[in-house]
Amino acid sequence: MDFFNSLYAANRNINLNIYFIPRFEQTEILDNNISTYTGGFKNKLNENINYAELNVDNYNDYLKMFYKTDHHWNMYGAYQGYQDIMNMLGKKANSYNIQKVNKVPYYGSMAKSSLSTLVYDDIYDVDARLDYKVTIDGAEPESKFKPRSMRYEKDYEFFDYYIHYFDGQYGLVKYEFDNDSDENLLIFSDSYAWQIDYLIASHYKNTYVVNLRYDDYANGKFNYNEFIKENDISDVLFLYEGSATIFDQYDYNFDDKIVRD
Protein backbone atom coordinates (compact mmCIF):
# COMPACT_ATOMS: atom_id res chain seq x y z
CA MET A 1 0.00 0.00 0.00
CA ASP A 2 3.03 2.30 0.35
CA PHE A 3 3.29 2.42 -3.44
CA PHE A 4 -0.33 3.53 -3.87
CA ASN A 5 -0.04 6.11 -1.13
CA SER A 6 3.08 7.51 -2.80
CA LEU A 7 1.20 7.57 -6.11
CA TYR A 8 -1.57 9.63 -4.55
CA ALA A 9 0.99 11.96 -2.94
CA ALA A 10 2.67 12.46 -6.34
CA ASN A 11 -0.51 13.97 -7.80
CA ARG A 12 -3.33 14.81 -5.40
CA ASN A 13 -5.52 16.22 -8.17
CA ILE A 14 -6.11 12.78 -9.66
CA ASN A 15 -9.03 10.55 -8.72
CA LEU A 16 -7.09 7.37 -7.84
CA ASN A 17 -9.02 4.07 -7.79
CA ILE A 18 -8.13 0.46 -6.99
CA TYR A 19 -10.32 -2.51 -7.89
CA PHE A 20 -9.37 -5.67 -6.04
CA ILE A 21 -10.11 -9.13 -7.49
CA PRO A 22 -9.78 -11.94 -4.93
CA ARG A 23 -9.63 -15.52 -6.19
CA PHE A 24 -11.55 -17.93 -3.97
CA GLU A 25 -8.80 -20.51 -3.67
CA GLN A 26 -6.60 -17.74 -2.29
CA THR A 27 -9.18 -16.66 0.27
CA GLU A 28 -10.76 -19.83 1.60
CA ILE A 29 -8.70 -22.88 0.68
CA LEU A 30 -5.17 -21.78 1.55
CA ASP A 31 -4.30 -21.68 5.25
CA ASN A 32 -2.26 -18.52 4.84
CA ASN A 33 -4.81 -16.86 2.57
CA ILE A 34 -4.95 -13.45 0.96
CA SER A 35 -7.89 -12.30 3.10
CA THR A 36 -5.43 -12.20 5.99
CA TYR A 37 -3.77 -9.24 4.27
CA THR A 38 -6.71 -7.51 2.58
CA GLY A 39 -7.96 -5.68 5.66
CA GLY A 40 -4.55 -4.31 6.52
CA PHE A 41 -4.01 -3.22 2.93
CA LYS A 42 -7.28 -1.28 2.83
CA ASN A 43 -6.88 0.25 6.25
CA LYS A 44 -3.44 1.64 5.44
CA LEU A 45 -4.48 3.23 2.15
CA ASN A 46 -4.81 7.01 2.09
CA GLU A 47 -8.47 7.85 2.76
CA ASN A 48 -8.65 9.76 -0.52
CA ILE A 49 -7.90 6.64 -2.58
CA ASN A 50 -11.06 4.88 -3.76
CA TYR A 51 -11.19 1.13 -3.24
CA ALA A 52 -13.69 -1.53 -4.30
CA GLU A 53 -13.58 -5.31 -4.30
CA LEU A 54 -15.23 -8.15 -6.20
CA ASN A 55 -17.54 -9.91 -3.78
CA VAL A 56 -16.81 -13.66 -3.79
CA ASP A 57 -18.74 -14.91 -0.77
CA ASN A 58 -18.71 -18.63 -1.36
CA TYR A 59 -17.57 -21.43 -3.62
CA ASN A 60 -20.66 -21.20 -5.82
CA ASP A 61 -19.90 -17.53 -6.46
CA TYR A 62 -16.39 -18.51 -7.44
CA LEU A 63 -17.57 -21.21 -9.83
CA LYS A 64 -19.91 -18.72 -11.47
CA MET A 65 -17.44 -15.86 -11.84
CA PHE A 66 -14.15 -17.62 -12.63
CA TYR A 67 -13.03 -20.22 -15.12
CA LYS A 68 -12.53 -23.70 -13.72
CA THR A 69 -9.46 -24.41 -15.86
CA ASP A 70 -7.95 -20.94 -16.08
CA HIS A 71 -6.70 -18.24 -13.69
CA HIS A 72 -8.92 -15.46 -15.15
CA TRP A 73 -12.41 -14.38 -14.20
CA ASN A 74 -15.03 -15.21 -16.82
CA MET A 75 -17.56 -12.73 -18.18
CA TYR A 76 -19.87 -13.17 -15.19
CA GLY A 77 -17.09 -12.02 -12.88
CA ALA A 78 -15.81 -9.39 -15.30
CA TYR A 79 -19.27 -7.90 -15.86
CA GLN A 80 -19.80 -7.65 -12.10
CA GLY A 81 -16.39 -5.98 -11.94
CA TYR A 82 -17.44 -3.50 -14.63
CA GLN A 83 -20.53 -2.57 -12.61
CA ASP A 84 -18.54 -2.23 -9.38
CA ILE A 85 -15.88 -0.10 -11.08
CA MET A 86 -18.39 2.27 -12.65
CA ASN A 87 -20.03 2.72 -9.26
CA MET A 88 -16.62 3.47 -7.73
CA LEU A 89 -15.95 6.00 -10.50
CA GLY A 90 -19.31 7.66 -9.86
CA LYS A 91 -20.84 6.65 -13.18
CA LYS A 92 -23.82 4.53 -14.16
CA ALA A 93 -22.95 1.20 -15.76
CA ASN A 94 -24.66 0.23 -18.97
CA SER A 95 -26.77 -2.94 -19.08
CA TYR A 96 -25.68 -5.86 -21.24
CA ASN A 97 -26.69 -9.49 -21.53
CA ILE A 98 -24.17 -12.28 -20.99
CA GLN A 99 -24.20 -15.05 -23.55
CA LYS A 100 -22.18 -18.13 -24.41
CA VAL A 101 -20.07 -17.55 -27.50
CA ASN A 102 -20.41 -21.13 -28.76
CA LYS A 103 -19.69 -24.68 -27.70
CA VAL A 104 -15.91 -24.56 -28.00
CA PRO A 105 -14.11 -26.44 -25.24
CA TYR A 106 -11.65 -24.06 -23.59
CA TYR A 107 -8.82 -25.60 -21.60
CA GLY A 108 -7.20 -22.69 -19.80
CA SER A 109 -3.80 -22.07 -18.28
CA MET A 110 -4.24 -24.49 -15.39
CA ALA A 111 -5.49 -27.28 -17.68
CA LYS A 112 -2.55 -26.61 -19.97
CA SER A 113 -0.10 -26.78 -17.06
CA SER A 114 -1.47 -30.17 -16.04
CA LEU A 115 -2.13 -31.38 -19.64
CA SER A 116 -5.63 -32.33 -18.48
CA THR A 117 -8.77 -32.33 -20.64
CA LEU A 118 -11.03 -33.81 -17.98
CA VAL A 119 -12.70 -30.43 -17.35
CA TYR A 120 -13.25 -27.58 -19.80
CA ASP A 121 -14.81 -24.12 -19.85
CA ASP A 122 -16.94 -22.15 -22.28
CA ILE A 123 -16.15 -18.61 -23.36
CA TYR A 124 -18.83 -16.03 -22.48
CA ASP A 125 -19.23 -12.47 -23.70
CA VAL A 126 -21.66 -9.56 -23.42
CA ASP A 127 -23.86 -8.38 -26.28
CA ALA A 128 -22.12 -4.99 -26.49
CA ARG A 129 -21.32 -3.60 -29.92
CA LEU A 130 -19.66 -0.24 -29.40
CA ASP A 131 -18.17 2.19 -31.89
CA TYR A 132 -14.76 3.57 -31.01
CA LYS A 133 -11.40 4.42 -32.47
CA VAL A 134 -8.44 2.50 -31.12
CA THR A 135 -4.69 2.94 -31.43
CA ILE A 136 -1.96 0.60 -30.18
CA ASP A 137 1.31 2.17 -29.07
CA GLY A 138 0.30 5.27 -31.04
CA ALA A 139 -0.55 3.52 -34.32
CA GLU A 140 -3.68 2.03 -35.84
CA PRO A 141 -3.83 -1.77 -35.43
CA GLU A 142 -2.68 -3.81 -38.41
CA SER A 143 -5.40 -6.41 -37.85
CA LYS A 144 -8.79 -6.35 -36.16
CA PHE A 145 -8.38 -5.32 -32.52
CA LYS A 146 -10.30 -7.25 -29.88
CA PRO A 147 -11.88 -9.51 -32.52
CA ARG A 148 -14.47 -11.10 -30.21
CA SER A 149 -14.90 -13.90 -32.70
CA MET A 150 -14.03 -17.57 -32.37
CA ARG A 151 -12.13 -19.95 -34.54
CA TYR A 152 -11.85 -23.58 -33.58
CA GLU A 153 -8.28 -24.89 -33.34
CA LYS A 154 -8.86 -28.64 -33.69
CA ASP A 155 -5.16 -29.44 -33.92
CA TYR A 156 -4.25 -27.99 -30.52
CA GLU A 157 -6.51 -28.69 -27.56
CA PHE A 158 -4.85 -26.06 -25.36
CA PHE A 159 -5.18 -23.16 -27.79
CA ASP A 160 -5.65 -19.98 -25.72
CA TYR A 161 -9.13 -18.84 -26.72
CA TYR A 162 -9.10 -16.17 -24.01
CA ILE A 163 -6.22 -14.31 -25.68
CA HIS A 164 -7.51 -15.03 -29.18
CA TYR A 165 -11.03 -13.79 -28.44
CA PHE A 166 -10.42 -10.72 -26.27
CA ASP A 167 -6.94 -9.63 -27.39
CA GLY A 168 -4.93 -6.95 -25.56
CA GLN A 169 -1.27 -7.97 -25.37
CA TYR A 170 0.06 -4.44 -25.88
CA GLY A 171 1.88 -1.82 -23.85
CA LEU A 172 -0.51 1.05 -24.55
CA VAL A 173 -4.03 0.89 -25.98
CA LYS A 174 -5.98 4.11 -26.48
CA TYR A 175 -9.76 4.14 -26.88
CA GLU A 176 -11.47 7.22 -28.28
CA PHE A 177 -15.26 7.47 -27.94
CA ASP A 178 -17.50 10.07 -29.54
CA ASN A 179 -19.68 10.87 -26.53
CA ASP A 180 -20.55 13.76 -24.24
CA SER A 181 -17.72 13.14 -21.80
CA ASP A 182 -14.76 15.52 -21.46
CA GLU A 183 -12.90 13.22 -19.01
CA ASN A 184 -9.92 10.99 -19.73
CA LEU A 185 -9.08 7.77 -17.89
CA LEU A 186 -5.79 5.92 -17.35
CA ILE A 187 -6.05 2.19 -16.56
CA PHE A 188 -3.14 0.10 -15.31
CA SER A 189 -3.97 -3.56 -15.78
CA ASP A 190 -3.10 -6.88 -17.36
CA SER A 191 -5.21 -9.55 -19.06
CA TYR A 192 -7.92 -9.16 -16.40
CA ALA A 193 -9.01 -5.94 -18.12
CA TRP A 194 -9.41 -7.31 -21.63
CA GLN A 195 -13.06 -8.33 -21.27
CA ILE A 196 -14.23 -4.95 -19.95
CA ASP A 197 -11.69 -2.21 -20.70
CA TYR A 198 -13.68 -0.99 -23.71
CA LEU A 199 -16.91 -1.04 -21.64
CA ILE A 200 -15.27 1.18 -19.03
CA ALA A 201 -13.77 3.35 -21.78
CA SER A 202 -17.23 4.03 -23.24
CA HIS A 203 -17.90 6.37 -20.30
CA TYR A 204 -14.89 8.59 -21.10
CA LYS A 205 -13.67 10.65 -24.02
CA ASN A 206 -10.23 9.01 -24.10
CA THR A 207 -9.06 5.96 -22.17
CA TYR A 208 -5.46 4.74 -22.02
CA VAL A 209 -4.83 1.13 -20.97
CA VAL A 210 -1.25 0.46 -19.88
CA ASN A 211 0.15 -3.05 -19.54
CA LEU A 212 3.61 -2.88 -18.00
CA ARG A 213 4.60 -6.28 -19.41
CA TYR A 214 4.65 -5.27 -23.06
CA ASP A 215 6.31 -3.09 -25.69
CA ASP A 216 8.04 0.07 -24.41
CA TYR A 217 7.22 -0.73 -20.78
CA ALA A 218 8.62 -4.27 -20.78
CA ASN A 219 12.10 -2.91 -20.09
CA GLY A 220 11.31 0.76 -19.64
CA LYS A 221 9.67 3.25 -17.33
CA PHE A 222 6.27 4.94 -17.19
CA ASN A 223 6.36 8.60 -16.17
CA TYR A 224 3.13 9.02 -14.20
CA ASN A 225 2.83 12.81 -13.90
CA GLU A 226 4.15 13.46 -17.39
CA PHE A 227 1.56 11.12 -18.92
CA ILE A 228 -1.24 12.64 -16.85
CA LYS A 229 -0.30 16.16 -17.92
CA GLU A 230 0.16 15.34 -21.60
CA ASN A 231 -3.17 13.48 -21.85
CA ASP A 232 -5.29 15.54 -19.44
CA ILE A 233 -6.07 12.53 -17.24
CA SER A 234 -8.74 12.97 -14.56
CA ASP A 235 -9.13 9.39 -13.26
CA VAL A 236 -6.67 6.54 -12.71
CA LEU A 237 -7.73 2.91 -12.19
CA PHE A 238 -5.65 -0.07 -11.06
CA LEU A 239 -7.37 -3.29 -12.13
CA TYR A 240 -5.47 -6.43 -11.09
CA GLU A 241 -5.89 -9.76 -9.39
CA GLY A 242 -5.60 -9.26 -5.64
CA SER A 243 -2.30 -11.06 -5.21
CA ALA A 244 -0.74 -8.82 -7.87
CA THR A 245 -2.09 -5.69 -6.17
CA ILE A 246 -0.82 -6.59 -2.71
CA PHE A 247 2.26 -8.72 -3.38
CA ASP A 248 3.13 -7.93 -7.01
CA GLN A 249 2.95 -11.69 -7.54
CA TYR A 250 3.70 -11.50 -11.27
CA ASP A 251 6.66 -9.11 -10.94
CA TYR A 252 5.11 -6.08 -12.63
CA ASN A 253 7.46 -4.01 -10.47
CA PHE A 254 5.04 -1.10 -10.04
CA ASP A 255 7.27 0.70 -7.59
CA ASP A 256 10.24 0.87 -9.94
CA LYS A 257 8.54 1.12 -13.35
CA ILE A 258 6.01 3.85 -12.52
CA VAL A 259 8.08 6.98 -12.02
CA ARG A 260 6.28 9.53 -9.83
CA ASP A 261 8.69 12.39 -9.19
C-alpha positions as CSV (number, residue, x, y, z in Angstrom):
1,M,0.0,0.0,0.0
2,D,3.0,2.3,0.3
3,F,3.3,2.4,-3.4
4,F,-0.3,3.5,-3.9
5,N,0.0,6.1,-1.1
6,S,3.1,7.5,-2.8
7,L,1.2,7.6,-6.1
8,Y,-1.6,9.6,-4.6
9,A,1.0,12.0,-2.9
10,A,2.7,12.5,-6.3
11,N,-0.5,14.0,-7.8
12,R,-3.3,14.8,-5.4
13,N,-5.5,16.2,-8.2
14,I,-6.1,12.8,-9.7
15,N,-9.0,10.5,-8.7
16,L,-7.1,7.4,-7.8
17,N,-9.0,4.1,-7.8
18,I,-8.1,0.5,-7.0
19,Y,-10.3,-2.5,-7.9
20,F,-9.4,-5.7,-6.0
21,I,-10.1,-9.1,-7.5
22,P,-9.8,-11.9,-4.9
23,R,-9.6,-15.5,-6.2
24,F,-11.6,-17.9,-4.0
25,E,-8.8,-20.5,-3.7
26,Q,-6.6,-17.7,-2.3
27,T,-9.2,-16.7,0.3
28,E,-10.8,-19.8,1.6
29,I,-8.7,-22.9,0.7
30,L,-5.2,-21.8,1.6
31,D,-4.3,-21.7,5.3
32,N,-2.3,-18.5,4.8
33,N,-4.8,-16.9,2.6
34,I,-4.9,-13.5,1.0
35,S,-7.9,-12.3,3.1
36,T,-5.4,-12.2,6.0
37,Y,-3.8,-9.2,4.3
38,T,-6.7,-7.5,2.6
39,G,-8.0,-5.7,5.7
40,G,-4.5,-4.3,6.5
41,F,-4.0,-3.2,2.9
42,K,-7.3,-1.3,2.8
43,N,-6.9,0.2,6.3
44,K,-3.4,1.6,5.4
45,L,-4.5,3.2,2.2
46,N,-4.8,7.0,2.1
47,E,-8.5,7.8,2.8
48,N,-8.6,9.8,-0.5
49,I,-7.9,6.6,-2.6
50,N,-11.1,4.9,-3.8
51,Y,-11.2,1.1,-3.2
52,A,-13.7,-1.5,-4.3
53,E,-13.6,-5.3,-4.3
54,L,-15.2,-8.1,-6.2
55,N,-17.5,-9.9,-3.8
56,V,-16.8,-13.7,-3.8
57,D,-18.7,-14.9,-0.8
58,N,-18.7,-18.6,-1.4
59,Y,-17.6,-21.4,-3.6
60,N,-20.7,-21.2,-5.8
61,D,-19.9,-17.5,-6.5
62,Y,-16.4,-18.5,-7.4
63,L,-17.6,-21.2,-9.8
64,K,-19.9,-18.7,-11.5
65,M,-17.4,-15.9,-11.8
66,F,-14.2,-17.6,-12.6
67,Y,-13.0,-20.2,-15.1
68,K,-12.5,-23.7,-13.7
69,T,-9.5,-24.4,-15.9
70,D,-8.0,-20.9,-16.1
71,H,-6.7,-18.2,-13.7
72,H,-8.9,-15.5,-15.1
73,W,-12.4,-14.4,-14.2
74,N,-15.0,-15.2,-16.8
75,M,-17.6,-12.7,-18.2
76,Y,-19.9,-13.2,-15.2
77,G,-17.1,-12.0,-12.9
78,A,-15.8,-9.4,-15.3
79,Y,-19.3,-7.9,-15.9
80,Q,-19.8,-7.7,-12.1
81,G,-16.4,-6.0,-11.9
82,Y,-17.4,-3.5,-14.6
83,Q,-20.5,-2.6,-12.6
84,D,-18.5,-2.2,-9.4
85,I,-15.9,-0.1,-11.1
86,M,-18.4,2.3,-12.6
87,N,-20.0,2.7,-9.3
88,M,-16.6,3.5,-7.7
89,L,-16.0,6.0,-10.5
90,G,-19.3,7.7,-9.9
91,K,-20.8,6.7,-13.2
92,K,-23.8,4.5,-14.2
93,A,-22.9,1.2,-15.8
94,N,-24.7,0.2,-19.0
95,S,-26.8,-2.9,-19.1
96,Y,-25.7,-5.9,-21.2
97,N,-26.7,-9.5,-21.5
98,I,-24.2,-12.3,-21.0
99,Q,-24.2,-15.0,-23.5
100,K,-22.2,-18.1,-24.4
101,V,-20.1,-17.5,-27.5
102,N,-20.4,-21.1,-28.8
103,K,-19.7,-24.7,-27.7
104,V,-15.9,-24.6,-28.0
105,P,-14.1,-26.4,-25.2
106,Y,-11.7,-24.1,-23.6
107,Y,-8.8,-25.6,-21.6
108,G,-7.2,-22.7,-19.8
109,S,-3.8,-22.1,-18.3
110,M,-4.2,-24.5,-15.4
111,A,-5.5,-27.3,-17.7
112,K,-2.6,-26.6,-20.0
113,S,-0.1,-26.8,-17.1
114,S,-1.5,-30.2,-16.0
115,L,-2.1,-31.4,-19.6
116,S,-5.6,-32.3,-18.5
117,T,-8.8,-32.3,-20.6
118,L,-11.0,-33.8,-18.0
119,V,-12.7,-30.4,-17.3
120,Y,-13.3,-27.6,-19.8
121,D,-14.8,-24.1,-19.9
122,D,-16.9,-22.1,-22.3
123,I,-16.2,-18.6,-23.4
124,Y,-18.8,-16.0,-22.5
125,D,-19.2,-12.5,-23.7
126,V,-21.7,-9.6,-23.4
127,D,-23.9,-8.4,-26.3
128,A,-22.1,-5.0,-26.5
129,R,-21.3,-3.6,-29.9
130,L,-19.7,-0.2,-29.4
131,D,-18.2,2.2,-31.9
132,Y,-14.8,3.6,-31.0
133,K,-11.4,4.4,-32.5
134,V,-8.4,2.5,-31.1
135,T,-4.7,2.9,-31.4
136,I,-2.0,0.6,-30.2
137,D,1.3,2.2,-29.1
138,G,0.3,5.3,-31.0
139,A,-0.5,3.5,-34.3
140,E,-3.7,2.0,-35.8
141,P,-3.8,-1.8,-35.4
142,E,-2.7,-3.8,-38.4
143,S,-5.4,-6.4,-37.8
144,K,-8.8,-6.3,-36.2
145,F,-8.4,-5.3,-32.5
146,K,-10.3,-7.3,-29.9
147,P,-11.9,-9.5,-32.5
148,R,-14.5,-11.1,-30.2
149,S,-14.9,-13.9,-32.7
150,M,-14.0,-17.6,-32.4
151,R,-12.1,-20.0,-34.5
152,Y,-11.8,-23.6,-33.6
153,E,-8.3,-24.9,-33.3
154,K,-8.9,-28.6,-33.7
155,D,-5.2,-29.4,-33.9
156,Y,-4.3,-28.0,-30.5
157,E,-6.5,-28.7,-27.6
158,F,-4.9,-26.1,-25.4
159,F,-5.2,-23.2,-27.8
160,D,-5.6,-20.0,-25.7
161,Y,-9.1,-18.8,-26.7
162,Y,-9.1,-16.2,-24.0
163,I,-6.2,-14.3,-25.7
164,H,-7.5,-15.0,-29.2
165,Y,-11.0,-13.8,-28.4
166,F,-10.4,-10.7,-26.3
167,D,-6.9,-9.6,-27.4
168,G,-4.9,-7.0,-25.6
169,Q,-1.3,-8.0,-25.4
170,Y,0.1,-4.4,-25.9
171,G,1.9,-1.8,-23.8
172,L,-0.5,1.0,-24.5
173,V,-4.0,0.9,-26.0
174,K,-6.0,4.1,-26.5
175,Y,-9.8,4.1,-26.9
176,E,-11.5,7.2,-28.3
177,F,-15.3,7.5,-27.9
178,D,-17.5,10.1,-29.5
179,N,-19.7,10.9,-26.5
180,D,-20.6,13.8,-24.2
181,S,-17.7,13.1,-21.8
182,D,-14.8,15.5,-21.5
183,E,-12.9,13.2,-19.0
184,N,-9.9,11.0,-19.7
185,L,-9.1,7.8,-17.9
186,L,-5.8,5.9,-17.3
187,I,-6.0,2.2,-16.6
188,F,-3.1,0.1,-15.3
189,S,-4.0,-3.6,-15.8
190,D,-3.1,-6.9,-17.4
191,S,-5.2,-9.5,-19.1
192,Y,-7.9,-9.2,-16.4
193,A,-9.0,-5.9,-18.1
194,W,-9.4,-7.3,-21.6
195,Q,-13.1,-8.3,-21.3
196,I,-14.2,-5.0,-20.0
197,D,-11.7,-2.2,-20.7
198,Y,-13.7,-1.0,-23.7
199,L,-16.9,-1.0,-21.6
200,I,-15.3,1.2,-19.0
201,A,-13.8,3.3,-21.8
202,S,-17.2,4.0,-23.2
203,H,-17.9,6.4,-20.3
204,Y,-14.9,8.6,-21.1
205,K,-13.7,10.6,-24.0
206,N,-10.2,9.0,-24.1
207,T,-9.1,6.0,-22.2
208,Y,-5.5,4.7,-22.0
209,V,-4.8,1.1,-21.0
210,V,-1.2,0.5,-19.9
211,N,0.2,-3.1,-19.5
212,L,3.6,-2.9,-18.0
213,R,4.6,-6.3,-19.4
214,Y,4.6,-5.3,-23.1
215,D,6.3,-3.1,-25.7
216,D,8.0,0.1,-24.4
217,Y,7.2,-0.7,-20.8
218,A,8.6,-4.3,-20.8
219,N,12.1,-2.9,-20.1
220,G,11.3,0.8,-19.6
221,K,9.7,3.2,-17.3
222,F,6.3,4.9,-17.2
223,N,6.4,8.6,-16.2
224,Y,3.1,9.0,-14.2
225,N,2.8,12.8,-13.9
226,E,4.1,13.5,-17.4
227,F,1.6,11.1,-18.9
228,I,-1.2,12.6,-16.8
229,K,-0.3,16.2,-17.9
230,E,0.2,15.3,-21.6
231,N,-3.2,13.5,-21.8
232,D,-5.3,15.5,-19.4
233,I,-6.1,12.5,-17.2
234,S,-8.7,13.0,-14.6
235,D,-9.1,9.4,-13.3
236,V,-6.7,6.5,-12.7
237,L,-7.7,2.9,-12.2
238,F,-5.6,-0.1,-11.1
239,L,-7.4,-3.3,-12.1
240,Y,-5.5,-6.4,-11.1
241,E,-5.9,-9.8,-9.4
242,G,-5.6,-9.3,-5.6
243,S,-2.3,-11.1,-5.2
244,A,-0.7,-8.8,-7.9
245,T,-2.1,-5.7,-6.2
246,I,-0.8,-6.6,-2.7
247,F,2.3,-8.7,-3.4
248,D,3.1,-7.9,-7.0
249,Q,2.9,-11.7,-7.5
250,Y,3.7,-11.5,-11.3
251,D,6.7,-9.1,-10.9
252,Y,5.1,-6.1,-12.6
253,N,7.5,-4.0,-10.5
254,F,5.0,-1.1,-10.0
255,D,7.3,0.7,-7.6
256,D,10.2,0.9,-9.9
257,K,8.5,1.1,-13.3
258,I,6.0,3.8,-12.5
259,V,8.1,7.0,-12.0
260,R,6.3,9.5,-9.8
261,D,8.7,12.4,-9.2
